[in-house]
Amino acid sequence: MNSTISLEQTKAEFNHWRDNKETLGNTTPDKLRQQAVELAQQYSTSKVVTTLGLSGSVIKRWQSELKYSPTNNTTKQTFIALPNPQTNQPSVAQASIMLNDGTSIQLSGCASTQLLSAIAQACTASQQV
C-alpha cells in the first residue's frame, strides 16, 4: 500500500469526487476503489466504510473485483492472446469498449473487426472469472 495515503486523505478525495461528479450514476474511479480496498487491510472494514461513506458490500465487491487478498497485495493481471492481423480483413480506425464495471478501453489506429471481437470476448470472459 502507498503509505503516504491516509484514511483522511482518501476521505477528502472521495468527498471531492462526489462533489464534482457529473451524474449520480458515475462509477467510482479505480484509484479510489483501490485506496479503499488497501485501507481496509490497514484499518477495520467498518472504520473504512464509515469514514468513506461506503457500504460493507461495496468494499467486498471491490475486493473481489480487484482480486485482492491479505496474502496478495497486487491486482491480478490477465494476459489476453490476440489473433494475428489479416491484411484482407475490414478494419476500424477507432473503437471504444465499455465493460459493466465501468472499465473503458479506447483503441486508436487500424484494427480488424476480428481483433476487436477477440478483445471484447476476452475482456468479458476475464470479468466472469
C-alpha positions in Angstrom: 0.0 0.0 0.0 1.1 3.5 -0.6 2.0 4.6 2.9 1.6 8.3 2.1 -2.2 7.9 1.6 -4.1 8.1 4.8 -7.7 7.4 5.6 -8.4 11.1 6.0 -6.7 11.9 2.6 -8.8 9.2 1.0 -11.9 10.6 2.6 -11.1 14.1 1.2 -10.6 12.5 -2.3 -13.9 10.7 -2.1 -15.7 13.9 -1.0 -14.0 15.9 -3.8 -15.1 13.2 -6.4 -18.6 13.1 -5.0 -18.9 16.9 -5.1 -17.6 17.2 -8.7 -19.1 14.1 -10.5 -21.4 14.9 -13.3 -24.2 12.4 -12.6 -25.3 10.2 -9.7 -24.6 7.1 -11.8 -20.9 7.7 -12.2 -18.8 4.7 -11.3 -16.3 5.3 -8.5 -12.8 5.8 -10.1 -10.4 2.8 -9.9 -7.9 4.9 -7.9 -10.4 5.5 -5.1 -11.6 1.9 -5.2 -8.0 0.7 -4.8 -7.3 3.1 -2.0 -10.4 2.0 -0.1 -9.6 -1.7 -0.5 -6.0 -1.1 0.6 -7.2 0.9 3.6 -9.5 -2.0 4.6 -6.3 -4.0 5.1 -4.8 -1.4 7.4 -8.0 -0.4 9.3 -11.1 -2.3 10.2 -13.6 -2.6 7.4 -16.3 -0.8 9.5 -14.0 2.1 10.1 -13.2 2.4 6.4 -16.8 2.2 5.2 -18.0 4.7 7.9 -15.2 7.2 7.2 -15.5 7.0 3.5 -19.3 6.8 3.4 -19.5 3.4 1.8 -21.3 0.2 2.4 -19.7 -3.0 3.5 -21.0 -4.8 0.4 -19.3 -2.3 -1.8 -15.9 -2.9 -0.2 -16.4 -6.7 -0.5 -17.3 -6.3 -4.2 -14.3 -4.1 -4.9 -12.0 -6.6 -3.1 -13.4 -9.3 -5.3 -13.2 -7.3 -8.5 -9.6 -6.2 -7.7 -8.7 -9.8 -6.8 -7.3 -8.5 -3.6 -6.4 -10.7 -0.6 -4.3 -10.2 2.5 -1.6 -12.5 1.1 -1.6 -10.9 -2.3 -1.4 -7.1 -2.2 -1.5 -6.7 -6.0 -4.3 -6.8 -8.5 -4.4 -9.8 -10.8 -3.1 -9.2 -14.3 -4.6 -11.2 -17.2 -2.8 -12.0 -20.4 -5.1 -11.9 -23.4 -3.8 -13.6 -26.6 -4.9 -11.8 -29.7 -5.2 -13.2 -33.2 -2.7 -12.4 -35.9 -3.8 -9.4 -38.1 -5.1 -10.3 -41.5 -4.4 -7.8 -44.3 -7.6 -8.5 -46.1 -9.8 -8.1 -43.1 -12.0 -4.9 -42.8 -10.5 -2.5 -40.3 -11.8 0.1 -37.8 -9.8 3.3 -37.2 -11.2 3.8 -33.6 -13.1 1.7 -31.2 -14.3 2.0 -27.6 -15.3 -0.9 -25.3 -17.1 -0.2 -22.1 -17.5 -3.0 -19.6 -20.2 -3.4 -16.9 -17.7 -2.5 -14.1 -17.0 0.9 -15.7 -13.7 -0.2 -17.3 -13.2 1.6 -20.6 -10.9 0.5 -23.4 -10.0 3.0 -26.1 -8.3 1.8 -29.3 -6.9 4.1 -32.0 -5.4 3.0 -35.3 -6.3 0.3 -37.7 -7.6 -2.9 -36.1 -9.5 -5.7 -37.8 -13.0 -6.4 -36.7 -11.8 -9.9 -35.8 -9.2 -8.4 -33.4 -11.8 -6.1 -31.8 -14.1 -9.1 -31.3 -11.4 -11.1 -29.7 -10.5 -8.3 -27.3 -14.2 -7.8 -26.3 -14.7 -11.5 -25.8 -11.5 -11.9 -23.7 -12.5 -8.9 -21.5 -16.0 -10.3 -20.9 -14.6 -13.7 -20.1 -12.0 -12.3 -17.7 -14.7 -10.5 -15.8 -16.6 -13.7 -15.2 -13.6 -15.4 -13.6 
